[in-house]
Amino acid sequence: MHRSSKIYKDTANIVANPREVEANLLYQSASRLQAIQDHWEEKASELRDALLYNRRLWTIFLTSVTHAENPLPKEIRENVANLGVFVLRRTLSLQAEPRPDRLSILIGINRNLASGLLNSTR
């Protein structure tokens, strides 16, 4: 990466809206999973790391949304928590039985949530 590109990226991460940062992280994870799904024969070996990244990301979201000081309404926090638990269970299931067709649900959840986060900032 060019030095100027790195500086721009680092600055953008510092000044970006937190929802935009979360959305970008979700899109990155979805893209990584999509690439593995699309090129399963070549990239199946990358699945474990991609799932670990996604699991860490969702663990952070769950920690944040279940924190007592989170300003979101209780119903939204509960829905996000339930979705997060589903994602974590699906991730563990995929680690136990990896198949490319089973990635679609995680990809879709990440993309849809990212889209919603970006729309909420506009």
N, CA, C and O atoms as a printed pandas DataFrame, in Angstrom:
     atom_number atom_name residue_name chain_id  residue_number  x_coord  y_coord  z_coord
0              1         N          MET        A               1    0.851   -1.173    0.000
1              2        CA          MET        A               1    0.000    0.000    0.000
2              3         C          MET        A               1    0.898    1.237    0.000
3              4         O          MET        A               1    1.892    1.294    0.725
4              5         N          HIS        A               2    0.542    2.210   -0.809
5              6        CA          HIS        A               2    1.305    3.445   -0.829
6              7         C          HIS        A               2    1.186    4.146    0.507
7              8         O          HIS        A               2    0.174    4.038    1.199
8              9         N          ARG        A               3    2.235    4.863    0.855
9             10        CA          ARG        A               3    2.255    5.561    2.143
10            11         C          ARG        A               3    1.074    6.520    2.279
11            12         O          ARG        A               3    0.436    6.575    3.330
12            13         N          SER        A               4    0.780    7.276    1.218
13            14        CA          SER        A               4   -0.326    8.235    1.287
14            15         C          SER        A               4   -1.673    7.521    1.458
15            16         O          SER        A               4   -2.554    8.024    2.155
16            17         N          SER        A               5   -1.835    6.369    0.836
17            18        CA          SER        A               5   -3.073    5.597    1.008
18            19         C          SER        A               5   -3.218    5.124    2.442
19            20         O          SER        A               5   -4.310    5.162    3.008
20            21         N          LYS        A               6   -2.115    4.680    3.027
21            22        CA          LYS        A               6   -2.143    4.211    4.413
22            23         C          LYS        A               6   -2.489    5.363    5.348
23            24         O          LYS        A               6   -3.282    5.191    6.274
24            25         N          ILE        A               7   -1.913    6.518    5.119
25            26        CA          ILE        A               7   -2.201    7.689    5.964
26            27         C          ILE        A               7   -3.684    8.049    5.853
27            28         O          ILE        A               7   -4.335    8.332    6.859
28            29         N          TYR        A               8   -4.211    8.035    4.631
29            30        CA          TYR        A               8   -5.626    8.344    4.437
30            31         C          TYR        A               8   -6.505    7.342    5.168
31            32         O          TYR        A               8   -7.461    7.725    5.843
32            33         N          LYS        A               9   -6.184    6.056    5.033
33            34        CA          LYS        A               9   -6.975    5.013    5.684
34            35         C          LYS        A               9   -6.916    5.159    7.206
35            36         O          LYS        A               9   -7.941    5.053    7.880
36            37         N          ASP        A              10   -5.724    5.402    7.744
37            38        CA          ASP        A              10   -5.578    5.566    9.190
38            39         C          ASP        A              10   -6.364    6.779    9.689
39            40         O          ASP        A              10   -7.000    6.716   10.741
40            41         N          THR        A              11   -6.322    7.869    8.947
41            42        CA          THR        A              11   -7.054    9.079    9.327
42            43         C          THR        A              11   -8.554    8.837    9.248
43            44         O          THR        A              11   -9.302    9.262   10.128
44            45         N          ALA        A              12   -8.989    8.164    8.210
45            46        CA          ALA        A              12  -10.418    7.864    8.064
46            47         C          ALA        A              12  -10.915    7.020    9.222
47            48         O          ALA        A              12  -12.036    7.214    9.693
48            49         N          ASN        A              13  -10.096    6.084    9.687
49            50        CA          ASN        A              13  -10.500    5.247   10.816
50            51         C          ASN        A              13  -10.616    6.053   12.098
51            52         O          ASN        A              13  -11.422    5.715   12.965
52            53         N          ILE        A              14   -9.834    7.104   12.236
53            54        CA          ILE        A              14   -9.872    7.924   13.443
54            55         C          ILE        A              14  -11.097    8.827   13.451
55            56         O          ILE        A              14  -11.739    8.988   14.489
56            57         N          VAL        A              15  -11.430    9.420   12.302
57            58        CA          VAL        A              15  -12.493   10.421   12.260
58            59         C          VAL        A              15  -13.833    9.862   11.797
59            60         O          VAL        A              15  -14.825   10.590   11.800
60            61         N          ALA        A              16  -13.891    8.619   11.408
61            62        CA          ALA        A              16  -15.132    8.042   10.885
62            63         C          ALA        A              16  -16.183    7.897   11.976
63            64         O          ALA        A              16  -15.872    7.730   13.155
64            65         N          ASN        A              17  -17.409    7.966   11.553
65            66        CA          ASN        A              17  -18.541    7.713   12.421
66            67         C          ASN        A              17  -18.466    6.252   12.879
67            68         O          ASN        A              17  -18.195    5.372   12.061
68            69         N          PRO        A              18  -18.699    5.975   14.162
69            70        CA          PRO        A              18  -18.619    4.590   14.649
70            71         C          PRO        A              18  -19.513    3.617   13.876
71            72         O          PRO        A              18  -19.125    2.468   13.664
72            73         N          ARG        A              19  -20.705    4.057   13.450
73            74        CA          ARG        A              19  -21.591    3.173   12.681
74            75         C          ARG        A              19  -20.966    2.824   11.341
75            76         O          ARG        A              19  -21.105    1.700   10.858
76            77         N          GLU        A              20  -20.271    3.798   10.734
77            78        CA          GLU        A              20  -19.606    3.547    9.454
78            79         C          GLU        A              20  -18.466    2.553    9.627
79            80         O          GLU        A              20  -18.258    1.685    8.780
80            81         N          VAL        A              21  -17.732    2.681   10.720
81            82        CA          VAL        A              21  -16.638    1.747   10.992
82            83         C          VAL        A              21  -17.200    0.337   11.165
83            84         O          VAL        A              21  -16.675   -0.619   10.594
84            85         N          GLU        A              22  -18.271    0.209   11.954
85            86        CA          GLU        A              22  -18.897   -1.102   12.158
86            87         C          GLU        A              22  -19.385   -1.680   10.833
87            88         O          GLU        A              22  -19.183   -2.861   10.551
88            89         N          ALA        A              23  -20.028   -0.841   10.023
89            90        CA          ALA        A              23  -20.526   -1.302    8.726
90            91         C          ALA        A              23  -19.378   -1.772    7.840
91            92         O          ALA        A              23  -19.485   -2.808    7.183
92            93         N          ASN        A              24  -18.298   -1.031    7.819
93            94        CA          ASN        A              24  -17.148   -1.422    7.002
94            95         C          ASN        A              24  -16.557   -2.749    7.470
95            96         O          ASN        A              24  -16.170   -3.580    6.648
96            97         N          LEU        A              25  -16.487   -2.949    8.765
97            98        CA          LEU        A              25  -15.971   -4.217    9.291
98            99         C          LEU        A              25  -16.875   -5.382    8.903
99           100         O          LEU        A              25  -16.392   -6.457    8.548
100          101         N          LEU        A              26  -18.182   -5.167    8.973
101          102        CA          LEU        A              26  -19.121   -6.212    8.572
102          103         C          LEU        A              26  -19.020   -6.508    7.080
103          104         O          LEU        A              26  -19.058   -7.668    6.670
104          105         N          TYR        A              27  -18.890   -5.460    6.271
105          106        CA          TYR        A              27  -18.725   -5.666    4.827
106          107         C          TYR        A              27  -17.426   -6.413    4.524
107          108         O          TYR        A              27  -17.400   -7.290    3.661
108          109         N          GLN        A              28  -16.356   -6.071    5.229
109          110        CA          GLN        A              28  -15.080   -6.764    5.022
110          111         C          GLN        A              28  -15.211   -8.252    5.339
111          112         O          GLN        A              28  -14.737   -9.105    4.589
112          113         N          SER        A              29  -15.854   -8.540    6.447
113          114        CA          SER        A              29  -16.037   -9.937    6.837
114          115         C          SER        A              29  -16.910  -10.668    5.813
115          116         O          SER        A              29  -16.602  -11.795    5.425
116          117         N          ALA        A              30  -17.989  -10.032    5.378
117          118        CA          ALA        A              30  -18.869  -10.641    4.376
118          119         C          ALA        A              30  -18.122  -10.884    3.066
119          120         O          ALA        A              30  -18.290  -11.928    2.437
120          121         N          SER        A              31  -17.313   -9.936    2.666
121          122        CA          SER        A              31  -16.544  -10.077    1.426
122          123         C          SER        A              31  -15.557  -11.230    1.516
123          124         O          SER        A              31  -15.380  -11.992    0.565
124          125         N          ARG        A              32  -14.931  -11.343    2.649
125          126        CA          ARG        A              32  -13.973  -12.433    2.854
126          127         C          ARG        A              32  -14.674  -13.795    2.788
127          128         O          ARG        A              32  -14.185  -14.725    2.147
128          129         N          LEU        A              33  -15.817  -13.898    3.454
129          130        CA          LEU        A              33  -16.585  -15.138    3.417
130          131         C          LEU        A              33  -17.111  -15.421    2.008
131          132         O          LEU        A              33  -17.136  -16.569    1.565
132          133         N          GLN        A              34  -17.529  -14.366    1.313
133          134        CA          GLN        A              34  -18.032  -14.534   -0.053
134          135         C          GLN        A              34  -16.925  -15.046   -0.978
135          136         O          GLN        A              34  -17.169  -15.922   -1.808
136          137         N          ALA        A              35  -15.728  -14.513   -0.843
137          138        CA          ALA        A              35  -14.606  -14.962   -1.674
138          139         C          ALA        A              35  -14.305  -16.440   -1.429
139          140         O          ALA        A              35  -14.000  -17.185   -2.360
140          141         N          ILE        A              36  -14.393  -16.846   -0.186
141          142        CA          ILE        A              36  -14.170  -18.265    0.142
142          143         C          ILE        A              36  -15.277  -19.117   -0.465
143          144         O          ILE        A              36  -15.006  -20.175   -1.033
144          145         N          GLN        A              37  -16.510  -18.668   -0.350
145          146        CA          GLN        A              37  -17.631  -19.414   -0.913
146          147         C          GLN        A              37  -17.503  -19.512   -2.437
147          148         O          GLN        A              37  -17.718  -20.578   -3.013
148          149         N          ASP        A              38  -17.154  -18.398   -3.083
149          150        CA          ASP        A              38  -17.066  -18.369   -4.544
150          151         C          ASP        A              38  -15.915  -19.208   -5.096
151          152         O          ASP        A              38  -15.993  -19.724   -6.211
152          153         N          HIS        A              39  -14.861  -19.340   -4.316
153          154        CA          HIS        A              39  -13.658  -20.062   -4.768
154          155         C          HIS        A              39  -13.302  -21.150   -3.760
155          156         O          HIS        A              39  -12.162  -21.256   -3.308
156          157         N          TRP        A              40  -14.293  -21.945   -3.424
157          158        CA          TRP        A              40  -14.173  -22.939   -2.358
158          159         C          TRP        A              40  -12.956  -23.839   -2.525
159          160         O          TRP        A              40  -12.222  -24.071   -1.564
160          161         N          GLU        A              41  -12.735  -24.342   -3.721
161          162        CA          GLU        A              41  -11.636  -25.286   -3.937
162          163         C          GLU        A              41  -10.283  -24.663   -3.593
163          164         O          GLU        A              41   -9.416  -25.330   -3.028
164          165         N          GLU        A              42  -10.105  -23.401   -3.930
165          166        CA          GLU        A              42   -8.828  -22.732   -3.692
166          167         C          GLU        A              42   -8.730  -22.098   -2.300
167          168         O          GLU        A              42   -7.635  -21.976   -1.751
168          169         N          LYS        A              43   -9.855  -21.700   -1.737
169          170        CA          LYS        A              43   -9.827  -20.885   -0.517
170          171         C          LYS        A              43  -10.428  -21.545    0.717
171          172         O          LYS        A              43  -10.515  -20.899    1.761
172          173         N          ALA        A              44  -10.838  -22.781    0.641
173          174        CA          ALA        A              44  -11.455  -23.452    1.793
174          175         C          ALA        A              44  -10.525  -23.438    3.009
175          176         O          ALA        A              44  -10.983  -23.402    4.151
176          177         N          SER        A              45   -9.232  -23.465    2.753
177          178        CA          SER        A              45   -8.267  -23.456    3.860
178          179         C          SER        A              45   -8.278  -22.129    4.625
179          180         O          SER        A              45   -7.759  -22.058    5.740
180          181         N          GLU        A              46   -8.859  -21.087    4.044
181          182        CA          GLU        A              46   -8.936  -19.775    4.694
182          183         C          GLU        A              46  -10.182  -19.620    5.564
183          184         O          GLU        A              46  -10.341  -18.621    6.266
184          185         N          LEU        A              47  -11.050  -20.607    5.511
185          186        CA          LEU        A              47  -12.330  -20.505    6.211
186          187         C          LEU        A              47  -12.163  -20.332    7.718
187          188         O          LEU        A              47  -12.828  -19.487    8.318
188          189         N          ARG        A              48  -11.311  -21.098    8.318
189          190        CA          ARG        A              48  -11.138  -21.037    9.772
190          191         C          ARG        A              48  -10.789  -19.622   10.239
191          192         O          ARG        A              48  -11.380  -19.114   11.192
192          193         N          ASP        A              49   -9.831  -18.991    9.567
193          194        CA          ASP        A              49   -9.445  -17.627    9.941
194          195         C          ASP        A              49  -10.566  -16.622    9.686
195          196         O          ASP        A              49  -10.771  -15.702   10.478
196          197         N          ALA        A              50  -11.288  -16.796    8.585
197          198        CA          ALA        A              50  -12.395  -15.888    8.270
198          199         C          ALA        A              50  -13.511  -16.018    9.307
199          200         O          ALA        A              50  -14.097  -15.020    9.727
200          201         N          LEU        A              51  -13.797  -17.248    9.711
201          202        CA          LEU        A              51  -14.822  -17.454   10.739
202          203         C          LEU        A              51  -14.375  -16.907   12.091
203          204         O          LEU        A              51  -15.182  -16.362   12.844
204          205         N          LEU        A              52  -13.099  -17.053   12.393
205          206        CA          LEU        A              52  -12.571  -16.500   13.644
206          207         C          LEU        A              52  -12.711  -14.977   13.657
207          208         O          LEU        A              52  -13.106  -14.395   14.667
208          209         N          TYR        A              53  -12.388  -14.338   12.534
209          210        CA          TYR        A              53  -12.532  -12.887   12.422
210          211         C          TYR        A              53  -13.992  -12.479   12.627
211          212         O          TYR        A              53  -14.290  -11.548   13.376
212          213         N          ASN        A              54  -14.889  -13.186   11.954
213          214        CA          ASN        A              54  -16.316  -12.872   12.071
214          215         C          ASN        A              54  -16.808  -13.095   13.505
215          216         O          ASN        A              54  -17.589  -12.302   14.030
216          217         N          ARG        A              55  -16.350  -14.168   14.123
217          218        CA          ARG        A              55  -16.756  -14.456   15.500
218          219         C          ARG        A              55  -16.257  -13.371   16.453
219          220         O          ARG        A              55  -16.989  -12.953   17.349
220          221         N          ARG        A              56  -15.042  -12.921   16.271
221          222        CA          ARG        A              56  -14.512  -11.835   17.119
222          223         C          ARG        A              56  -15.313  -10.557   16.933
223          224         O          ARG        A              56  -15.645   -9.869   17.898
224          225         N          LEU        A              57  -15.615  -10.252   15.694
225          226        CA          LEU        A              57  -16.403   -9.065   15.386
226          227         C          LEU        A              57  -17.763   -9.123   16.081
227          228         O          LEU        A              57  -18.185   -8.150   16.705
228          229         N          TRP        A              58  -18.440  -10.251   15.973
229          230        CA          TRP        A              58  -19.759  -10.396   16.591
230          231         C          TRP        A              58  -19.666  -10.461   18.114
231          232         O          TRP        A              58  -20.599  -10.041   18.799
232          233         N          THR        A              59  -18.589  -10.964   18.646
233          234        CA          THR        A              59  -18.404  -10.967   20.096
234          235         C          THR        A              59  -18.300   -9.533   20.610
235          236         O          THR        A              59  -18.843   -9.203   21.664
236          237         N          ILE        A              60  -17.609   -8.694   19.867
237          238        CA          ILE        A              60  -17.512   -7.273   20.241
238          239         C          ILE        A              60  -18.886   -6.621   20.181
239          240         O          ILE        A              60  -19.263   -5.877   21.085
240          241         N          PHE        A              61  -19.641   -6.901   19.109
241          242        CA          PHE        A              61  -20.996   -6.346   18.997
242          243         C          PHE        A              61  -21.868   -6.797   20.165
243          244         O          PHE        A              61  -22.583   -5.990   20.759
244          245         N          LEU        A              62  -21.807   -8.078   20.489
245          246        CA          LEU        A              62  -22.611   -8.609   21.593
246          247         C          LEU        A              62  -22.234   -7.966   22.919
247          248         O          LEU        A              62  -23.104   -7.625   23.721
248          249         N          THR        A              63  -20.955   -7.806   23.144
249          250        CA          THR        A              63  -20.494   -7.168   24.376
250          251         C          THR        A              63  -21.017   -5.741   24.461
251          252         O          THR        A              63  -21.471   -5.295   25.515
252          253         N          SER        A              64  -20.948   -5.037   23.350
253          254        CA          SER        A              64  -21.405   -3.652   23.321
254          255         C          SER        A              64  -22.915   -3.535   23.508
255          256         O          SER        A              64  -23.389   -2.703   24.282
256          257         N          VAL        A              65  -23.663   -4.372   22.798
257          258        CA          VAL        A              65  -25.119   -4.253   22.831
258          259         C          VAL        A              65  -25.704   -4.719   24.159
259          260         O          VAL        A              65  -26.784   -4.270   24.544
260          261         N          THR        A              66  -25.021   -5.597   24.857
261          262        CA          THR        A              66  -25.550   -6.077   26.137
262          263         C          THR        A              66  -25.029   -5.272   27.326
263          264         O          THR        A              66  -25.405   -5.528   28.470
264          265         N          HIS        A              67  -24.176   -4.314   27.053
265          266        CA          HIS        A              67  -23.657   -3.459   28.123
266          267         C          HIS        A              67  -24.785   -2.583   28.657
267          268         O          HIS        A              67  -25.564   -2.028   27.881
268          269         N          ALA        A              68  -24.873   -2.460   29.957
269          270        CA          ALA        A              68  -25.978   -1.731   30.605
270          271         C          ALA        A              68  -26.074   -0.275   30.154
271          272         O          ALA        A              68  -27.162    0.299   30.150
272          273         N          GLU        A              69  -24.965    0.316   29.780
273          274        CA          GLU        A              69  -24.970    1.732   29.394
274          275         C          GLU        A              69  -25.253    1.955   27.910
275          276         O          GLU        A              69  -25.211    3.092   27.441
276          277         N          ASN        A              70  -25.537    0.899   27.173
277          278        CA          ASN        A              70  -25.828    1.048   25.753
278          279         C          ASN        A              70  -27.117    1.850   25.591
279          280         O          ASN        A              70  -28.130    1.513   26.204
280          281         N          PRO        A              71  -27.094    2.916   24.769
281          282        CA          PRO        A              71  -28.264    3.798   24.651
282          283         C          PRO        A              71  -29.380    3.277   23.743
283          284         O          PRO        A              71  -30.442    3.895   23.670
284          285         N          LEU        A              72  -29.165    2.164   23.054
285          286        CA          LEU        A              72  -30.216    1.642   22.181
286          287         C          LEU        A              72  -31.421    1.188   23.001
287          288         O          LEU        A              72  -31.278    0.767   24.148
288          289         N          PRO        A              73  -32.598    1.277   22.408
289          290        CA          PRO        A              73  -33.785    0.772   23.107
290          291         C          PRO        A              73  -33.637   -0.723   23.409
291          292         O          PRO        A              73  -32.984   -1.463   22.673
292          293         N          LYS        A              74  -34.259   -1.139   24.505
293          294        CA          LYS        A              74  -34.134   -2.517   24.974
294          295         C          LYS        A              74  -34.509   -3.531   23.897
295          296         O          LYS        A              74  -33.822   -4.540   23.737
296          297         N          GLU        A              75  -35.576   -3.283   23.167
297          298        CA          GLU        A              75  -36.030   -4.224   22.137
298          299         C          GLU        A              75  -34.970   -4.406   21.043
299          300         O          GLU        A              75  -34.732   -5.527   20.592
300          301         N          ILE        A              76  -34.350   -3.337   20.629
301          302        CA          ILE        A              76  -33.304   -3.428   19.604
302          303         C          ILE        A              76  -32.095   -4.175   20.157
303          304         O          ILE        A              76  -31.521   -5.027   19.478
304          305         N          ARG        A              77  -31.713   -3.857   21.380
305          306        CA          ARG        A              77  -30.577   -4.554   22.000
306          307         C          ARG        A              77  -30.838   -6.056   22.081
307          308         O          ARG        A              77  -29.948   -6.860   21.804
308          309         N          GLU        A              78  -32.048   -6.427   22.457
309          310        CA          GLU        A              78  -32.398   -7.850   22.556
310          311         C          GLU        A              78  -32.367   -8.528   21.191
311          312         O          GLU        A              78  -31.883   -9.653   21.063
312          313         N          ASN        A              79  -32.887   -7.841   20.170
313          314        CA          ASN        A              79  -32.881   -8.414   18.824
314          315         C          ASN        A              79  -31.462   -8.596   18.294
315          316         O          ASN        A              79  -31.147   -9.627   17.699
316          317         N          VAL        A              80  -30.617   -7.609   18.507
317          318        CA          VAL        A              80  -29.222   -7.718   18.065
318          319         C          VAL        A              80  -28.517   -8.822   18.848
319          320         O          VAL        A              80  -27.717   -9.568   18.283
320          321         N          ALA        A              81  -28.803   -8.928   20.126
321          322        CA          ALA        A              81  -28.193   -9.986   20.944
322          323         C          ALA        A              81  -28.627  -11.363   20.438
323          324         O          ALA        A              81  -27.800  -12.268   20.329
324          325         N          ASN        A              82  -29.900  -11.527   20.131
325          326        CA          ASN        A              82  -30.389  -12.806   19.603
326          327         C          ASN        A              82  -29.744  -13.130   18.255
327          328         O          ASN        A              82  -29.361  -14.271   17.994
328          329         N          LEU        A              83  -29.633  -12.119   17.415
329          330        CA          LEU        A              83  -28.983  -12.307   16.119
330          331         C          LEU        A              83  -27.512  -12.683   16.315
331          332         O          LEU        A              83  -26.993  -13.557   15.620
332          333         N          GLY        A              84  -26.850  -12.023   17.258
333          334        CA          GLY        A              84  -25.453  -12.330   17.542
334          335         C          GLY        A              84  -25.256  -13.754   18.028
335          336         O          GLY        A              84  -24.302  -14.424   17.634
336          337         N          VAL        A              85  -26.148  -14.212   18.876
337          338        CA          VAL        A              85  -26.066  -15.596   19.364
338          339         C          VAL        A              85  -26.264  -16.558   18.195
339          340         O          VAL        A              85  -25.573  -17.573   18.100
340          341         N          PHE        A              86  -27.201  -16.243   17.312
341          342        CA          PHE        A              86  -27.408  -17.076   16.130
342          343         C          PHE        A              86  -26.145  -17.130   15.276
343          344         O          PHE        A              86  -25.734  -18.204   14.837
344          345         N          VAL        A              87  -25.530  -15.972   15.042
345          346        CA          VAL        A              87  -24.304  -15.910   14.230
346          347         C          VAL        A              87  -23.202  -16.744   14.870
347          348         O          VAL        A              87  -22.507  -17.486   14.176
348          349         N          LEU        A              88  -23.036  -16.633   16.177
349          350        CA          LEU        A              88  -21.996  -17.405   16.854
350          351         C          LEU        A              88  -22.265  -18.902   16.758
351          352         O          LEU        A              88  -21.340  -19.683   16.536
352          353         N          ARG        A              89  -23.509  -19.306   16.922
353          354        CA          ARG        A              89  -23.853  -20.731   16.795
354          355         C          ARG        A              89  -23.625  -21.225   15.373
355          356         O          ARG        A              89  -23.111  -22.323   15.163
356          357         N          ARG        A              90  -24.007  -20.413   14.410
357          358        CA          ARG        A              90  -23.815  -20.785   13.004
358          359         C          ARG        A              90  -22.323  -20.910   12.687
359          360         O          ARG        A              90  -21.911  -21.797   11.940
360          361         N          THR        A              91  -21.535  -20.029   13.253
361          362        CA          THR        A              91  -20.087  -20.069   13.047
362          363         C          THR        A              91  -19.504  -21.367   13.580
363          364         O          THR        A              91  -18.703  -22.018   12.909
364          365         N          LEU        A              92  -19.908  -21.738   14.785
365          366        CA          LEU        A              92  -19.420  -22.996   15.366
366          367         C          LEU        A              92  -19.873  -24.191   14.529
367          368         O          LEU        A              92  -19.113  -25.137   14.325
368          369         N          SER        A              93  -21.092  -24.143   14.056
369          370        CA          SER        A              93  -21.607  -25.212   13.209
370          371         C          SER        A              93  -20.802  -25.324   11.913
371          372         O          SER        A              93  -20.510  -26.427   11.450
372          373         N          LEU        A              94  -20.449  -24.186   11.338
373          374        CA          LEU        A              94  -19.656  -24.191   10.111
374          375         C          LEU        A              94  -18.243  -24.721   10.342
375          376         O          LEU        A              94  -17.660  -25.365    9.469
376          377         N          GLN        A              95  -17.705  -24.447   11.516
377          378        CA          GLN        A              95  -16.377  -24.979   11.822
378          379         C          GLN        A              95  -16.430  -26.500   11.935
379          380         O          GLN        A              95  -15.492  -27.194   11.543
380          381         N          ALA        A              96  -17.524  -27.003   12.469
381          382        CA          ALA        A              96  -17.670  -28.449   12.627
382          383         C          ALA        A              96  -17.993  -29.136   11.302
383          384         O          ALA        A              96  -17.543  -30.253   11.046
384          385         N          GLU        A              97  -18.771  -28.462   10.470
385          386        CA          GLU        A              97  -19.190  -29.038    9.195
386          387         C          GLU        A              97  -19.086  -27.980    8.091
387          388         O          GLU        A              97  -20.098  -27.413    7.680
388          389         N          PRO        A              98  -17.867  -27.716    7.613
389          390        CA          PRO        A              98  -17.680  -26.655    6.617
390          391         C          PRO        A              98  -18.211  -27.044    5.234
391          392         O          PRO        A              98  -17.832  -28.071    4.670
392          393         N          ARG        A              99  -19.091  -26.202    4.708
393          394        CA          ARG        A              99  -19.621  -26.357    3.353
394          395         C          ARG        A              99  -19.877  -24.959    2.806
395          396         O          ARG        A              99  -20.352  -24.089    3.535
396          397         N          PRO        A             100  -19.573  -24.734    1.546
397          398        CA          PRO        A             100  -19.721  -23.385    0.992
398          399         C          PRO        A             100  -21.160  -22.871    1.012
399          400         O          PRO        A             100  -21.373  -21.677    1.225
400          401         N          ASP        A             101  -22.138  -23.723    0.799
401          402        CA          ASP        A             101  -23.531  -23.279    0.764
402          403         C          ASP        A             101  -24.014  -22.776    2.124
403          404         O          ASP        A             101  -24.984  -22.021    2.197
404          405         N          ARG        A             102  -23.354  -23.184    3.186
405          406        CA          ARG        A             102  -23.765  -22.783    4.536
406          407         C          ARG        A             102  -23.234  -21.410    4.932
407          408         O          ARG        A             102  -23.573  -20.895    5.997
408          409         N          LEU        A             103  -22.400  -20.814    4.074
409          410        CA          LEU        A             103  -21.855  -19.481    4.357
410          411         C          LEU        A             103  -22.841  -18.367    4.012
411          412         O          LEU        A             103  -22.740  -17.260    4.541
412          413         N          SER        A             104  -23.780  -18.654    3.139
413          414        CA          SER        A             104  -24.688  -17.612    2.624
414          415         C          SER        A             104  -25.403  -16.850    3.731
415          416         O          SER        A             104  -25.554  -15.632    3.636
416          417         N          ILE        A             105  -25.840  -17.533    4.766
417          418        CA          ILE        A             105  -26.594  -16.867    5.831
418          419         C          ILE        A             105  -25.723  -15.847    6.574
419          420         O          ILE        A             105  -26.188  -14.749    6.880
420          421         N          LEU        A             106  -24.473  -16.198    6.865
421          422        CA          LEU        A             106  -23.581  -15.250    7.546
422          423         C          LEU        A             106  -23.262  -14.064    6.642
423          424         O          LEU        A             106  -23.227  -12.919    7.091
424          425         N          ILE        A             107  -23.032  -14.349    5.378
425          426        CA          ILE        A             107  -22.750  -13.276    4.419
426          427         C          ILE        A             107  -23.938  -12.323    4.356
427          428         O          ILE        A             107  -23.763  -11.106    4.407
428          429         N          GLY        A             108  -25.135  -12.868    4.248
429          430        CA          GLY        A             108  -26.338  -12.045    4.172
430          431         C          GLY        A             108  -26.581  -11.220    5.425
431          432         O          GLY        A             108  -26.930  -10.043    5.335
432          433         N          ILE        A             109  -26.401  -11.816    6.575
433          434        CA          ILE        A             109  -26.596  -11.087    7.833
434          435         C          ILE        A             109  -25.610   -9.930    7.921
435          436         O          ILE        A             109  -25.997   -8.804    8.232
436          437         N          ASN        A             110  -24.343  -10.203    7.650
437          438        CA          ASN        A             110  -23.339   -9.142    7.735
438          439         C          ASN        A             110  -23.641   -8.006    6.762
439          440         O          ASN        A             110  -23.561   -6.832    7.124
440          441         N          ARG        A             111  -23.988   -8.360    5.531
441          442        CA          ARG        A             111  -24.276   -7.321    4.528
442          443         C          ARG        A             111  -25.518   -6.516    4.890
443          444         O          ARG        A             111  -25.520   -5.291    4.765
444          445         N          ASN        A             112  -26.566   -7.188    5.334
445          446        CA          ASN        A             112  -27.795   -6.474    5.675
446          447         C          ASN        A             112  -27.620   -5.567    6.883
447          448         O          ASN        A             112  -28.125   -4.445    6.900
448          449         N          LEU        A             113  -26.914   -6.046    7.883
449          450        CA          LEU        A             113  -26.677   -5.204    9.048
450          451         C          LEU        A             113  -25.786   -4.020    8.679
451          452         O          LEU        A             113  -26.025   -2.901    9.131
452          453         N          ALA        A             114  -24.773   -4.258    7.871
453          454        CA          ALA        A             114  -23.892   -3.168    7.432
454          455         C          ALA        A             114  -24.684   -2.117    6.661
455          456         O          ALA        A             114  -24.502   -0.916    6.866
456          457         N          SER        A             115  -25.551   -2.570    5.787
457          458        CA          SER        A             115  -26.373   -1.651    5.014
458          459         C          SER        A             115  -27.263   -0.823    5.947
459          460         O          SER        A             115  -27.386    0.390    5.777
460          461         N          GLY        A             116  -27.870   -1.470    6.911
461          462        CA          GLY        A             116  -28.711   -0.754    7.876
462          463         C          GLY        A             116  -27.931    0.260    8.685
463          464         O          GLY        A             116  -28.416    1.359    8.955
464          465         N          LEU        A             117  -26.713   -0.112    9.076
465          466        CA          LEU        A             117  -25.884    0.831    9.832
466          467         C          LEU        A             117  -25.529    2.046    8.998
467          468         O          LEU        A             117  -25.549    3.170    9.501
468          469         N          LEU        A             118  -25.205    1.840    7.732
469          470        CA          LEU        A             118  -24.874    2.969    6.864
470          471         C          LEU        A             118  -26.093    3.841    6.601
471          472         O          LEU        A             118  -25.977    5.066    6.550
472          473         N          ASN        A             119  -27.249    3.232    6.434
473          474        CA          ASN        A             119  -28.467    4.010    6.210
474          475         C          ASN        A             119  -28.861    4.824    7.437
475          476         O          ASN        A             119  -29.479    5.881    7.312
476          477         N          SER        A             120  -28.505    4.333    8.621
477          478        CA          SER        A             120  -28.845    5.059    9.845
478          479         C          SER        A             120  -27.967    6.281   10.049
479          480         O          SER        A             120  -28.294    7.144   10.863
480          481         N          THR        A             121  -26.861    6.370    9.328
481          482        CA          THR        A             121  -25.964    7.524    9.480
482          483         C          THR        A             121  -26.314    8.633    8.511
483          484         O          THR        A             121  -25.732    9.716    8.570
484          485         N          ARG        A             122  -27.258    8.378    7.620
485          486        CA          ARG        A             122  -27.602    9.379    6.596
486          487         C          ARG        A             122  -28.820   10.143    6.963
487          488         O          ARG        A             122  -29.247   11.022    6.215
